[in-house]
Amino acid sequence: MDILVLTRRALVAGAFVAALPLATAFAFEPGNTECIAPANPGGGWDFTCRQVGKTLQDLKIIPGTMQVTNLAGGGGGVAFAEVVNKRNAENNLIVAASSATSTRLAQGAYPGNDMSQVRWLASVGADYGVIAVAKDSPINTLPELMEMIRKDPASVAIAGGSAVGGWDHLKVLIAAKAAGVEDVRTVKYVAFDGGGEAVTQLLAGSVQAFTGDASEAKGFVDSGDIKVIAVLAPERLAGDFAAFPTAREQGLDVIGANWRGFYVPGGMSDEAYDFWVKAIGTVYDSAEWKSIMAANGIAPLDLRGDDFQAFVKQSVDEIQALSKEIGLIK
């Protein structure tokens, strides 16, 4: 599946950024800025809002501090509906998005809504998926976990921060399929509103494993609370995640790349949209963001404006096809 492999074009598109200061390059000047994280604190969307917001402030691209609003529910659907129905014309609002967003849109999980109702802004990188267990778990490898599922699917519950049928769920199903699980619909997946909540349930012993992304797992890796048994990348990540094996190393050819980026209200003015495309691009190009990427296992993915819009459309189309293939939608 193309969605699981980052293309050369995706890695280099949108690299040019004009040298003019943001405040003078466009007629729009930001005011009280806000980023909606469509999940509870601690997950990937929350990470995206807070880290990008801080970098925007540090680089003096926005005045003051960017407000982060956590608006959980419906795998991002509550936030999407809020933006479309109530905040469609706002110019100071950006919303964190990811492969989980395009997955839910592909599956028609946001009732009455589709990707055309918002404007897709830019990406800030890609998180490779991880599968982890609690630090004291007897499970040490991905094949061990998959063998338990093959023998007795009901004995293993896996928690994730996206809804049933969402991107975290799909990653587990793809791995199970590669491991020879005949009916992936028997895999027991438990959905939570954000990766932080999912890991909390893992540590409480309510589930046996966690499926999420590298950035979501980073804090729990640092604290020693979880044990990453597989990274769903083509090769080992650099930095703090270099110690963890890929699924490929363990004989399961599974790659799961979760893009991270933003959308904005569909009625945002062209001047404001152009400003935010440039602003997120400036963040991406900065040394500050490169350091954040390296520290959190985030891979390059640089798409802006129209290129990002086209990428999300392709993602929606491909995930829809995958979801039909494994029986999640008709």
Secondary structure, DSSP 4 states (H G I P E B T S, - for coil): -GGGS--HHHHHTT-----S-HHHHSS----S-EEEESS-TTSHHHHHHHHHHHHHHHTTSSSSPPEEEE---GGGHHHHHHHHHHSTT-SSEEEEEEHHHHHHHHTT-STT--GGGEEEEEEEEEEEEEEEEETT-S--SHHHHHHHHHH-GGG-EEEESS-TTSHHHHHHHHHHHHTT-S-GGGSEEEE-SSHHHHHHHHHTTS-SEEEEEHHHHHHHHHHT-EEEEEEESSSPPSGGGTTSPBTGGGT-----EEEEEEEEETT--HHHHHHHHHHHHHHHHSHHHHHHHHHTTEEP---BTHHHHHHHHHHHHHHHHHHHHTTS--
